[in-house]
Amino acid sequence: MDKVESQMDDLRHVLDNRMRAVEEEFRKGKEKDQTSQQQQDEKLQHYLSNELKKQASEITRLKHECREGFGAVHESISNMKSVMDGKRKLLEDQLRKEIGQIRKMVVLI
C-alpha cells in the first residue's frame, strides 16, 4: 500500500509540476499578448494622431486659400465698380456735351 501511495504522491508531484508549467506558459503568453496589444494600440494612436494633424493642417491651408480667393474676388469687384463708375461719368459727360450741341443746333434753326 505504501508503494501505491508513494507512486500516487510521485504522480501527483509530476502532475503538479506539469500544471505549474502550463500555468506559467499561459501567464507568459497572456503577458506577451497584452504587451503586443499595447504596442498595437500605441502604433494606432500615433497613426491617428498624425492623420488628425495632417487633416487639421490641410483644413487650415484650405481656409487660407479660400480667404485669399475671396479677398481677390472682393478686390476685383471693387476695381470693376471703380471702372464702371468712371465709365458712367465719361458717358454722362459725353451725353451732356451732345445734348448741349443739339440745343445749339435747335437754337440756330
C-alpha positions in Angstrom: 0.0 0.0 0.0 2.9 2.3 0.8 4.3 1.7 -2.6 1.0 2.7 -4.3 0.7 5.7 -2.1 4.3 6.6 -2.9 3.6 6.2 -6.7 0.5 8.3 -6.3 2.4 11.0 -4.5 5.1 10.9 -7.2 2.4 11.1 -9.9 0.7 14.0 -8.0 4.0 15.9 -7.9 4.6 15.3 -11.6 1.1 16.5 -12.4 1.5 19.5 -10.1 4.8 20.4 -11.8 3.2 20.0 -15.3 0.2 22.1 -14.1 2.5 24.8 -12.8 4.5 24.8 -16.1 1.3 25.0 -18.2 0.0 27.9 -15.9 3.4 29.7 -16.3 3.3 29.3 -20.1 -0.3 30.6 -20.1 0.7 33.6 -17.9 3.7 34.4 -20.2 1.5 34.1 -23.3 -1.1 36.3 -21.8 1.6 38.9 -20.8 3.0 38.7 -24.3 -0.4 39.2 -25.8 -1.1 42.2 -23.6 2.3 43.7 -24.4 1.6 43.2 -28.1 -1.8 44.7 -27.8 -0.4 47.7 -26.0 2.2 48.2 -28.8 -0.5 47.9 -31.5 -2.7 50.4 -29.6 0.2 52.8 -29.3 1.0 52.5 -33.0 -2.6 53.1 -33.9 -2.8 56.1 -31.6 0.3 57.5 -33.1 -1.0 57.0 -36.6 -4.4 58.5 -35.8 -2.7 61.5 -34.1 -0.6 62.1 -37.2 -3.6 61.8 -39.5 -5.5 64.3 -37.4 -2.6 66.7 -37.5 -2.4 66.4 -41.3 -6.1 66.9 -41.7 -6.0 70.0 -39.4 -3.1 71.4 -41.4 -4.9 70.7 -44.7 -8.1 72.4 -43.3 -6.0 75.4 -42.2 -4.4 75.6 -45.6 -7.7 75.4 -47.4 -9.2 78.1 -45.2 -6.3 80.4 -46.0 -6.7 79.7 -49.7 -10.4 80.5 -49.6 -9.8 83.7 -47.7 -7.2 84.7 -50.3 -9.6 83.8 -53.1 -12.5 85.8 -51.6 -10.1 88.7 -51.0 -9.1 88.6 -54.6 -12.7 88.4 -55.8 -13.6 91.3 -53.5 -10.7 93.4 -54.8 -11.7 92.6 -58.4 -15.3 93.6 -57.7 -14.1 96.9 -56.1 -11.9 97.6 -59.1 -14.7 96.8 -61.5 -17.0 99.1 -59.6 -14.4 101.9 -59.9 -14.0 101.3 -63.6 -17.8 101.2 -64.2 -18.2 104.5 -62.2 -15.5 106.1 -64.2 -17.1 104.9 -67.5 -20.5 106.1 -66.4 -19.1 109.5 -65.6 -17.4 109.7 -69.0 -20.6 108.6 -70.8 -22.6 111.2 -68.7 -20.2 114.0 -69.7 -20.3 112.9 -73.3 -24.1 112.8 -73.3 -24.3 116.3 -71.7 -22.0 117.6 -74.5 -24.1 116.1 -77.2 -27.2 117.4 -75.6 -25.6 120.9 -75.5 -24.6 120.6 -79.1 -28.2 119.6 -80.0 -29.6 122.6 -78.2 -27.2 124.9 -80.0 -28.4 123.4 -83.3 -32.0 123.8 -82.4 -31.5 127.4 -81.5 -29.8 128.0 -84.8 -32.6 126.5 -86.8 
